[in-house]
């Protein structure tokens, strides 16, 4: 009698280690169908962005290679999940599906409907937590409400303590090998002409092995100084694990355990783990307040008088604002699909408070250009900077891009790397070239308004206008 296979539906969990659904499927002894579905649903306003598509392509290649090493093949199908599963059931006779939970509103709606339909058909569905330390519904205030302040939320998390999944030794996987897979190249996830992602490969190695290498490199060379160097964009002071976390090539549990195993906790390691905590808090907010990516968390901001200036928005997107630290960040983003976290805050503050452009515009640009574009983190962080989110920065906190540059890039290394037209300018003026004399600009090969733009706005005037606009609330 032929044993019915189990469909293991990969989503944002593109790894084989510390994978609860995979371990559970192996433990049954039944053959496994590893499946990835590319859902191009045009009704979803948060379809995977262009930079994420590049990452996904190489992550799927890596995952398939790992599965092949264990005797199987990753089955790729494109289309509506309901229709894809109908085909899979018909072709294989499977009537068990295992998956890892997703927490985005559209994913919850999709999975809820799928589960209802499957149960009606006699299909068994099991879901697992593979991407968070805590399920969003399990961390509550004493009144049984979701948290709205990060420090209180994280304190509660630490008091509760993550419960690590321990897996009993399972037999080697058995794979169902009678299904055809679509060709990954036919999905055209990577750009061709122009190849705007050509710089990505210099920095990134998508896949589980790349994630583990990044983690070990961070543990060995950067964690001990993390608290001191994490705000310096010219240093390799952060883990750069965010895209690996987003695609589930590594889990927060793995990071948490690795940090705790390394040594006794230090102020640097505790500070680093709190960044994992911010990711948890973002998912907590998204789960309980599903309109977070579209609407201000604080309702009073619905009446805020944002400005819609396409010229200013495009200048910001292209790194042509005339403020070097802002432009360096936006160009780093374009060339690498990533931006240093301190600079993310600076460019977000500039867009929302210097230009008074809606935070949703920045959120959409980051969604398309970041390889780590995570709906929860992206929405929560943009709202935090704009002042309208949970536990948000106060409205009067407006980053001065000149002082931020001088404080966190004092020698101008970061600016010179990404804004090379300013590379010959003295440190005194590297973050404010408009204050240099004509002679100093000429000697540095700079013509303001030609080789480098004049400031898009005057900082003091923009700050004053922003404060007036925010006070009106």
N, C-alpha and C positions, 0 to 999 in steps of 0.2 A: 504493500500500500504506500503510495507516494505521500510524503509529508508536505503539508501546505507551507509555503514560505511566508516570512514576515517582511513587510515593506518597512525599511528604515528610511524615513523621509528626512533628509538633511535640509536645513534651512540656514539659520545663523549659528551653526554648530559644526563648522567644517574641520573636524579633527577626529581622531580615533582614541586618543588617550583621555582618561577621566571624562568619559562620555556615557552618562547613565543609560540612555536609550540603547546605545550600542552594546553595552555590557549586559543589559537585560535581554536583548535579542540573542546574544551569544549564549546566555545561560539556558535558553530554551532548547538548544541543540537543533533548532529548525533552520533551514537554509534562509539566508538573508538577501533581500533585494535592496542594495543601497541606491537611493533615488534622489536626484535633485531636479526640481521643477523651476524653470524660469517663467514666472508669471508676468506677462506684459499687460495686465489689466489696465486699460486706458482710463478707467474710472477712478483709479487710485492716484490722487494728486502727489503722492510721495513715492513714485516709482524710483527705483534705484538710479542714483545720479551717475554721470559720465565717469568721474574718477573712481567711484565704487565699482563700476562695470569693469574697468581695467583690472582692479584688484581681484574681483570675482573670477575673472578668466584664469588668472594664474593660481588662485587658491584652489579652484576646481581641478586644474592640472595636477597640483600637488596632492590633493586628496585622492584623486584617481590612482596616482602612482602608489600611494600608501596602501590603497585597497587591493591593487593588483599584486603587490608584494605579499598579500595574505591570501591570494588565490581568487579574487573577485574582480568586479568592474563596476565603476560608478555609472549608473544609468542616467542619462540626461534626457529630459523631455521638456518641451516648451509648450506653454498654453495654459488654459484654465485648469486648476488643480482637479476640479470635479471631473472634467472630461479626461484628463490624464489618468486619473485613478480608475475610471471605467475601463480604459484600455489595459492598464496594468492588471486589474482583476481578471479580465477576460483572457489575457495572454498567459497569466501565471497560475490562476486559481487561488491567489492569496486572499486571505480574509482576516489578516492581522496587520495593523499599522502602528508603528512606534514613532513618536516625534518628540522633539524638544520644544518647550513652550516659547512662544513669542509674545511680546507685551504691547506692541503698537496697536492702536485702536482698530485699524483695518485688519490686522492679523488676527486679533481676538474675534472679530465678527466673522471672518472667513473660517477660522478653526471651529468656532462654535457651530456654525451651520454645517460644516463638513462632518463634524462628530455626530450631529443629530441625524444627518442623512445616512452615515455609515451604520449607526446603530439600527436604524430602520431596515437596513439591508442585511443585518446579521454580521456586520463587520466589527471586529473588536479593535478598539482604539486605546492606546496607553500613551500618556504624555508625561514628560519629565522636565525638571529644572536643570538646565545645563549652562545658564549664562548669568545667574545672579547669586549672590551670597544668601539673600533672603527673598522669599516670595513677597511681592508688594503688599499683599493683603495681610501678612503676618506681623508687620511692624505697625503698631497702633499706639495712640496716646492712651492715657488712663481712662479717657472717656470713650474709647473705641473709635476715635477719629483718625484720619491720616495726618501725618506731620506736615507742617508748612514751614518749619525752620530747620535748617540743616544741622546745626549743632545739637539740637535736641534729638533729632532723628538719629544721628550717628552715635550719640551717647547711648541711646536705647539699643541700637544695633550691637555696640560693643558690650553692653551689659548682658545681652541675650547670647552673644557669641555665635559665630557661624558653626553650623553642624556639617562636618565634612563627610562626604560620601566615601565609604570604604567598600571596595568591590572584592568579593570573594574570587578566588582564582577560577576563571571560566575556561571552558574548552576552546580550542582554536575555532575560529568562525567557519561556518559552512555557508557557501554562497550559491544562490540560484543563478545559473549562468546561461539561461535560455532566452534572455531578452535582448533586443537590440537597443543601442544607445544612439542618440543623435550626435552629430559631429560638433564639438565645441566651437571650432573655427566658424561654422556656419552661423553661429549666434552673433558674430561680429561685435563682440564686447570691447575690443581694443580699437583705438583710432588708427586710421591709415594716413590719409593726407588731408590736412597737416597732422603730423604725429605730435600732438601737444603733450603726450605722456612720455616722451623719449627720456626725460630726466628721472622718471620714477624708478626705473630699474637700478639706478646708481645707489639709491637709498633703501629700497625695499626688497624683501624676499618673502612674498606672500606664501602662506601655508603654515602647517603645524611646526615643521622643522625650523622655519624662519622665526616663528614666535618663540620657540624654546631658546634659540640662539640669542635673540634680543633680550630675553629675560636673564639668561646667564651672563651676558655681557654687562647688563645693568647691575646685577648683583655683585659682580666681580670688580667693576671699575667706577660705578657712579652712585650707588645707593648711599654709601657712607657720607658723601658730600651733597646729597640731594637737597637738603634744606637750604644750603648756601648757594647752590648753583642752579636750582630749578627755574629761577627768574632771569637767567642770563641767556639770551637767545643765541649768542655766538658760541656757547659751550654745549657739549653733549651732556647735559645735566638731567634730562628726563628719560623715562624708559622707552618712549616711542612705541609702546605696546598697544596704543589705542586702536589702530586698525585691526590688529590681530584679535583684540577683544571684541570689536564690533562684529567681525565675521566668525567669531567663536573658534578661532584656531588655538586659542588658549582660554581657560576659564578663570574668573576671579578667584575661585577656590584654589586653583593651582598657584596663582601668584601669592595669595594669602599664606598658603602653607609654605611656599618656598621662602618667603620673607621671614616667617616665624622659625623656620628650621635653620636659617643662616646663623643667627646669634640672638642674644637678648635684644629686645626692641630698643632702638635709639630714637632720639627726636627726629632724625631724618627718616627712619623707616616708618615711624608713626605718621609723619607728615605725608609720606608717600601713600600709605594705606588709606589716609583720609581722602585722597583723590579717587581711590576705588570707591570710597564711601559716597563721594559726590555723584559718581555714576549710578550707584544704587539709589540715591535720593532722586535723581532725575527720572529713573524708571518708576519710582514710588509716585512721583508727581504725575507722570504721564498716565499711569494706570488709573489713578483716582480722579484725574482731571484730564480726560481725553482730548479736550479742545486746546490743550497747551500749545501745540504747534501753530495754531491759527489765531487764537484769541488771547489778549492779555490776561494773565492770571489775576491781576487786580482789576476788577471791572471798571474802576474809575478811569483807567487809561483808554477805555473804548472811545472816550470823548477827546483824547489828546489830538492837538492840531499838528499832525505830521506834515512835512513838506514832500512833494513828489517832484524831484528834480532829476530828470534822466541824465543830464549832462554831468552833474555831480556824482550820481550813482556810477556811471561808466568810468569816470576818473578814479573813483575809489576802487572799482573792480580791476582796473588795469594798473593800479599802483602809480597814479599820476596826480596825486593830491598836492604835491609840493611839500609835504611833511615826510622827511626821509624814513623815520621809523615805521610809519604807516605804509609807505610805498614798499619798503623792504619786506614787510610781512605779506602784503598782497602779492608780491612777485614770488616770494618763497612758496606761497600757496599754489600759484599757477605752475611753477616749475617742478614741484615735488609732490603735490597733492596733500600737503600737510603744512601746518604753521605752529610755531612755538606758542605755548599756552599764554604766556605773558603778553605776547604780541597780539594774540587773538583778542584779549581784553582791550588792548589799546585801539586796534582797528575797529572793533565793535563800538567802543565808546565814541570814536571819531564819527562813525556813520550815524549813530543815533542821537548824539548830543552836539556835535559840531555842525553836522549837515541836517539834523532833524529828519532824516529819512527813516521810514518805518523799519523796525527790527526784523519784520518778516522778509524784507528785501535782502538783508544780510543773511538771514537764515536760509533763504532759497539759494543764494550764491554759494554759501558754504556746503549746502546739501549736494550741489552739482560738482563742486571742485575738490572737496575733501575726500581722501580715501577712507577716513574714519568717521564719515558723516553718520552720526547715530541720532535717530529722530528724538529720543528722549534727552540726550545730553545737549544736542544742538539747540533744541527749543528752550530748555531750562536755562542754559547759559546765556543765550541771546536775551531772554527776558530778564535775567539777573542784571546784566550790564545795562540794559535799557531802563531799569528801575521799576519795571511793571511785573516782575516775577515773584516767586516765593522767596522769602528771605533775601530780597533784592538789595543791590547796592543803592544807597539813598540817592534821590534825584540830584542832589547838589554835588555828588561825587562825579566829577568830570575830569577824566584823565587829560593832563597837559602833555601832548605828544612830544614837546621839546624836553620837558623835565623827565618824562618817562625814558626817552632815549638817552639822555645824559646820565641817568641813574643806572639803567640796566645794560647800556651799550656804551660805556664811557669812552672807550678807545675807538668806537665807530667800526669795529670789525664786522658786525652784522650788517650794518648799512652798506659798507663798502663791498661786501659780498654780493648783495642783491640789488644795489643801486650803484653800479660801477661808474656811472658818469660823475659821481661825487668822490671817487676814490682818492683824488689828489688834494681834496680840501682838508684844511687843518682841523684837528679835533675840536677846536673852539667853535667852529661853524658847521661841523658835520651834521648836526641836528637842527640847524637854523641857517641854511645857506644864504637866505635873503638878507641876513645881517652882515655878511662879508662885504668888504669894499669891492669896487669895480676891479681894482688891481689884483686883489686876492682871488676873485672869481676868474679873472683872465688868466692868471698864472696856473690855476687849477683846471683850465680848459672848459670853464662853465659859462654858458650864456643863459641866464634865467629867462624863461619864456621861450627858449629855443631848445637847448640841450637838456634842460630840466625845468619843470613848470614853476611858476610863481605859486605861493600858497593859495589853495582853493578858497579858503576863508581866513580871516584874521582870528587868531585864537581868542583873544580877549572879547572881541565883538560877538563871536559865536557863543562863547561861554555865557555872556550876559543875556543873549537872546534865548538860549536854552533854559537858563534859570528862570527867566520871565515866563516862558512857555510852561515849564513844569509847575511853577507856583500857581498858575491859573487853575490847576486841578484841585 
